[in-house]
């Protein structure tokens, strides 16, 4: 999030910051951007009905691995 905030403020991102600004995407500019994303969600005590999951999403497919009691995969 920091690279986006810095870019919006017109401040150059320090070299030790990781990630990229999503400002060009928000401005509808043509940019070379990733075509897949990895996400993780870890079980929380307050939400026991939602399992730990790991997933990969592309424009065509989504693979989810549910971990723990569920131990299933979903494509």
Order of alpha helices (4+ residues) and beta strands (2+ residues): alpha-alpha-beta-beta-beta-beta
